[in-house]
Amino acid sequence: MAIKDLTGKQFGKLIVLRDSGQRYNGSVLWRCQCDCGTITDVISVNLQSGHTRSCGCLHGNSYEDFVPGQRFGRLVLETYINGEWGCLCDCGQRTLVRPHSLATGRTKSCGCYYSRPIEERFWEKVEFSSNGCWLYLGAKKGFDYARLRDGENFVSAHRWAYERYVGPIPEGMELGHTCHDADLDCRDIRKCFHRRCVNFIEHLKPMTPSANVRAATGRSLAAINASKTECKFGHALEPNPYVPGTRWCRLCHNEVSRRHNQRKRDEAQK
């Protein structure tokens, strides 16, 4: 699918000049010019999600540096009134917004944005990457998955997409990202863009939690342990009868118990 062309569009203080020709995890790096004159390359995800709105100079400015006509999402600044900015929304409504909410991206409209159909809000934030991922550019909470507002609640965008266009997720199962499992170079959770992938056709697959862990073998401690078939002494691992869903080494367990009981007996004879 074609990559969305951002040339000429403005995001905060950045104006997109052209495609830099570079890619990061399959996403385009756009050559941008900041209002301060600095040229910088910014990834599509950070531009469209509002994560990056300047070359870095914005962090050194105070809220008083905002000027009428400046845009934040769907809002355009008009007048500064008693500690708040009077803004004109793209829908035509006017509203008062605190500068901090504008600067952090907490408020981007008068409230009309969430009144639109959820399907429309979902697809307008989806970018089709060259590696096959469909990146949802909405909000994220820390290193968690991208989120989508559904009524009064936020839901994981990839789960919503799968349930909306494919069907219910079977009970006791979760969605695994096969694109992440296949990308052996993706090891840093802080830079993992697969958590934004909502490609419910090819990249999302229902699987048990244990199978989801094993699918990423070699990139997490849990995956490494799940792939082991022997303990560190070479004994075969088998299902733990006392803790369902786990494994143990019966021989090592028996040896530890024998030593413990022997130590107790020795202490009692002193």
Secondary structure, 3 states (H helix, E strand, C coil): CCCCCCCCCEECCEEEEEEEEEEECCEEEEEEEECCCCEEEEEHHHHHHCCCCCCCHHHHCCHHHCCCCCEECCEEEEEEECCEEEEEECCCCEEEECHHHHHHCCCCCCCCHHHCCHHHHHHCCEEECCCCCEEECCCECCCCCEEEEECCEEEEHHHHHHHHHCCCCCCCCEEEEHHHHHCCCCCCHHHCHHHHECCCCCCEEEECHHHHHHHCCCCCHHHHHHCCCECCCCCECEECCCCCCCEECHHHHHHHHHHHHHHHHHHHHC
